[in-house]
Amino acid sequence: MGEKSTDALLQAHMRLEGSGAASSVAGLVDAGKSKRYLLLEGHHGDLHAYVRARRRLREPEARRLFRQAARAVSTCHDNGVVLRDLKLRKFVFADEARTKLRLESLEDAVLVGESDDRLSDRRGCPAYVAPEVLRSGRAYSGKAADMWSLGVLLYTMLVGRYPFNDAEHASLFAKISRGHFAVPDALSPRARCLVRALLRKEPSERPLADDVLRHPWLSKPLRQQTYPNASLMPSTPAGSSPAGSGSSNGSGGHHQGGQQSGCHQARSQPIVTPDQMVPEISIGGQD
C-alpha cells in the first residue's frame, strides 16, 4: 500500500478510534520503497460467510446484528467517513461467540465535510452499488449511497439472496437503475418497511443512519414471527447455481416511497455473486 493511501486509511481509522465501530489499529509496518502496511486487530469471521452458511437469518438474529451494522455506519457518518464499499464482507465478528459486529477495515472509505458529502467517482461492489452511482458524470451523496448499500445488506441477511442479481454486470446495473425488486411476504411488515425505505431509488428519500436506528423494526419489541408459507423464503443451498436472472424484478410488487403494496414471490438465488470491489464501474453507456 502506498504511503498516501496508507495515511488516508490511518486517518479514517483514527477518526473512529475507541468507538467500536471499526477494527482498532494494532500497528504500522514500514516495508520500504514507500510501502507501509496497517495492521488491524484480529476477528472471528465475516458476516458474508456467516449468512451464506445459514442461507438466511431469522428476524430476531438479523435484527440484533443489523442494529450493530447500522450503528457502525451511523458512527462513520457522524465522523465524516463515507464507506463507499459497504457490504456484508466488510463486517466481522469481534468475539468468538459471533454476537458482536464491527467494520473490519475502512479501506476505500473517504473523508467528507460536515455539510458536503458529494462524491463523483463510481466505486462499489456491483451487487451493492446505488443507482445514482451508476449515472455517469453526476455528483451524488456518499452517505445516501451508503444507505442503499445498507438496504442491500439487510435484504440479503433476511432473504438469503441479493435484491438485484445477474451474472452480467450490464444487466445487473440496468436492474439496479430501474429499482424494481420483490420482498417476500413472509417477512414482518416492519422489516419490509425498513427494506423499502433503504432501497428507495431517490437518494433524498432514504433515511439517515440515525433514523434507521429509530425505525420500529429496531426500536420496538419484535413481534412473534412465523413463516406460514415456507415457499416464500429461499431454500436453495448456498453455492448452487443461481436462479434465472429475472427473479430480481417484482411485477406488481414493486415499491417506492415505502408503500405497503403486495409483495410477490421471487425465485431463490444464493449468495454467489462475486463480492469484490470494482474500482471503475462501466455499464456500457446506460444511464
C-alpha positions in Angstrom: 0.0 0.0 0.0 1.4 3.4 -1.0 2.2 6.0 1.6 -0.6 8.3 0.6 -3.3 5.6 0.7 -1.9 4.3 4.0 -2.1 7.8 5.5 -5.8 8.2 4.3 -6.7 4.8 5.8 -5.0 5.5 9.0 -6.7 8.9 9.3 -10.1 7.3 8.8 -9.4 4.7 11.5 -8.2 7.4 13.9 -11.5 9.2 13.5 -13.3 6.1 14.8 -10.7 5.0 17.3 -12.4 4.0 20.6 -15.9 3.9 19.1 -16.0 0.2 18.5 -17.4 0.8 15.0 -14.2 -0.4 13.2 -11.2 -2.6 14.0 -8.5 -0.9 16.1 -5.1 -0.2 14.6 -2.6 -2.7 16.0 0.5 -1.4 14.3 2.1 0.1 11.2 4.8 -1.7 9.3 7.2 0.2 7.1 8.2 -2.2 4.2 10.5 0.3 2.4 10.1 1.8 -1.1 7.3 4.0 0.1 5.2 0.9 1.1 3.6 0.8 4.5 1.1 -1.7 5.9 -1.6 -1.0 8.5 -2.1 -3.9 11.0 -5.6 -4.3 12.4 -6.8 -6.4 15.3 -8.0 -9.9 14.6 -11.6 -11.1 14.2 -13.7 -14.3 14.1 -15.0 -14.4 10.6 -17.1 -12.1 8.4 -20.8 -11.6 8.1 -20.9 -12.7 4.4 -19.7 -16.2 5.2 -22.0 -16.3 8.3 -25.1 -15.5 6.3 -24.1 -17.8 3.4 -23.6 -20.8 5.7 -27.1 -20.2 7.2 -28.8 -19.3 3.8 -30.6 -16.5 5.6 -31.1 -15.2 9.1 -34.3 -15.3 11.1 -35.6 -11.8 12.1 -34.5 -11.8 15.7 -30.9 -12.6 14.9 -30.9 -10.4 11.8 -32.3 -7.6 13.8 -29.6 -7.9 16.5 -26.8 -8.0 14.0 -28.2 -5.4 11.7 -28.7 -2.9 14.5 -24.9 -3.1 15.2 -24.1 -2.7 11.5 -26.4 0.4 11.3 -24.9 1.8 14.4 -21.4 1.4 12.9 -22.5 3.2 9.7 -24.1 6.0 11.8 -20.8 6.4 13.7 -18.9 6.6 10.5 -21.2 9.2 9.0 -21.2 11.3 12.2 -17.4 11.4 12.0 -17.3 12.3 8.3 -16.4 8.8 7.0 -18.3 7.6 3.9 -17.6 3.9 3.3 -18.4 3.6 -0.4 -17.8 -0.2 -0.4 -20.3 -1.2 2.2 -21.3 -4.9 2.1 -21.7 -8.0 4.2 -18.0 -8.9 3.9 -16.9 -5.6 5.4 -18.4 -6.6 8.8 -16.6 -9.1 11.0 -17.3 -10.6 14.4 -15.3 -9.3 17.3 -16.0 -12.2 19.6 -15.7 -16.0 19.2 -19.5 -16.4 20.0 -20.2 -14.2 17.0 -22.5 -11.8 18.7 -20.6 -8.5 18.2 -20.0 -6.9 14.8 -17.6 -4.2 13.7 -16.2 -3.0 10.4 -13.1 -4.8 9.6 -11.3 -2.1 7.6 -12.1 1.4 6.3 -10.2 0.7 3.0 -11.9 2.5 0.2 -13.6 4.9 2.6 -13.3 8.7 2.1 -13.4 11.6 4.5 -16.0 14.2 3.8 -17.0 17.6 5.3 -19.8 18.0 7.8 -22.2 19.6 5.3 -20.9 18.3 2.0 -20.7 14.6 1.3 -20.8 14.9 -2.5 -18.8 12.3 -4.5 -18.3 11.8 -8.2 -16.2 8.6 -8.5 -18.0 5.4 -9.4 -16.8 2.8 -6.9 -18.5 0.0 -5.1 -19.3 -3.7 -5.1 -21.6 -4.4 -8.1 -24.4 -6.1 -6.1 -24.5 -3.2 -3.5 -24.0 -0.1 -5.7 -26.7 2.6 -5.6 -28.5 3.6 -8.8 -27.2 7.2 -8.6 -23.6 6.0 -8.6 -24.2 4.5 -12.0 -25.2 7.8 -13.5 -22.1 9.0 -15.4 -20.8 12.5 -14.7 -23.2 13.3 -11.8 -22.2 14.0 -8.3 -24.1 12.1 -5.6 -24.4 11.9 -1.8 -21.9 9.5 -0.4 -23.9 8.9 2.7 -27.2 8.3 0.8 -25.3 5.7 -1.4 -24.1 4.0 1.8 -27.7 3.8 3.0 -28.7 2.0 -0.2 -25.9 -0.5 0.3 -27.1 -1.0 3.9 -30.5 -1.8 2.4 -29.0 -4.5 0.2 -27.2 -5.8 3.2 -30.4 -6.1 5.2 -32.3 -7.7 2.4 -29.6 -10.3 1.9 -29.5 -11.1 5.6 -33.3 -11.7 5.7 -33.9 -13.3 2.3 -30.7 -15.1 1.5 -30.1 -13.5 -1.9 -29.4 -10.1 -3.3 -32.4 -7.9 -4.3 -30.7 -7.3 -7.7 -28.7 -10.1 -9.2 -27.4 -11.0 -12.7 -24.3 -12.8 -14.0 -23.6 -9.9 -16.4 -22.7 -6.5 -14.9 -24.6 -4.6 -17.6 -27.8 -6.4 -16.9 -27.3 -6.1 -13.1 -26.8 -2.4 -13.3 -29.8 -2.0 -15.5 -31.9 -3.7 -12.9 -30.4 -1.5 -10.1 -31.1 1.6 -12.2 -34.8 0.6 -12.6 -35.0 0.0 -8.8 -37.6 -2.8 -9.1 -37.3 -5.7 -6.6 -39.6 -8.1 -4.7 -39.7 -8.6 -0.9 -41.2 -11.9 0.3 -44.5 -11.6 2.2 -43.1 -13.9 4.9 -41.1 -11.1 6.3 -42.7 -9.0 9.0 -44.4 -5.7 7.9 -41.8 -3.7 9.9 -38.9 -5.5 8.2 -40.4 -5.0 4.8 -41.0 -1.3 5.6 -37.3 -0.8 6.5 -36.0 -2.6 3.4 -38.2 -0.5 1.2 -37.2 2.7 2.9 -33.5 2.0 2.4 -33.9 0.9 -1.2 -35.7 3.9 -2.4 -34.5 4.9 -5.8 -34.5 8.6 -5.0 -31.5 9.2 -2.6 -33.1 12.1 -0.8 -36.0 9.8 0.3 -33.8 7.3 2.1 -33.4 7.6 5.9 -30.2 8.7 7.5 -28.3 6.2 9.5 -29.5 7.7 12.8 -33.1 7.4 11.5 -32.6 3.7 10.8 -31.8 3.1 14.4 -35.1 4.7 15.4 -37.1 2.6 12.9 -39.8 0.5 14.7 -38.2 -2.8 13.5 -35.1 -1.9 15.5 -36.5 0.3 18.3 -39.7 -1.6 19.3 -40.1 -5.2 20.6 -40.1 -7.7 17.9 -43.4 -9.4 17.4 -43.7 -13.1 17.3 -42.8 -14.0 13.7 -43.6 -17.2 12.0 -43.2 -18.4 8.4 -46.6 -19.9 7.4 -45.6 -20.3 3.8 -42.0 -21.6 3.6 -42.1 -21.3 -0.2 -41.9 -17.5 0.1 -38.4 -17.8 1.5 -35.5 -19.1 -0.5 -34.2 -22.6 0.3 -31.6 -23.1 -2.4 -28.3 -24.1 -0.7 -25.6 -21.5 -0.9 -23.1 -22.3 -3.6 -25.5 -23.9 -6.0 -26.4 -22.4 -9.4 -28.3 -19.2 -9.2 -31.9 -19.0 -10.4 -33.0 -17.1 -13.5 -31.9 -13.6 -14.0 -35.5 -12.2 -13.9 -36.1 -13.1 -10.3 -34.8 -9.8 -9.0 -37.6 -7.9 -10.6 -41.0 -7.6 -9.0 -44.1 -7.2 -11.1 -46.9 -5.5 -9.3 -44.8 -6.0 -6.1 -42.6 -3.0 -6.9 -42.5 -0.4 -4.3 -41.1 3.1 -3.9 -41.7 5.5 -1.1 -42.4 2.8 1.4 -45.8 1.9 0.1 -47.4 -1.2 1.6 -48.1 -2.8 -1.8 -48.4 -6.6 -2.3 -45.1 -8.4 -2.5 -44.6 -11.2 -4.9 -42.5 -14.4 -4.5 -39.0 -14.3 -6.0 -37.2 -17.4 -7.0 -34.2 -18.4 -4.9 -30.8 -17.1 -5.6 -28.0 -18.0 -3.2 -25.3 -15.5 -2.4 -22.9 -16.4 -5.2 -22.3 -13.0 -7.0 -18.6 -12.1 -6.8 -18.3 -9.8 -3.7 -15.3 -7.8 -4.7 -14.5 -4.1 -5.1 -14.9 -2.8 -8.7 -12.6 0.3 -9.0 -14.4 1.7 -12.1 -17.9 0.7 -12.9 -18.9 0.5 -16.6 -22.4 -0.1 -17.7 -21.9 0.2 -21.4 -23.3 3.7 -21.8 -26.6 3.0 -20.0 -27.7 5.8 -17.8 
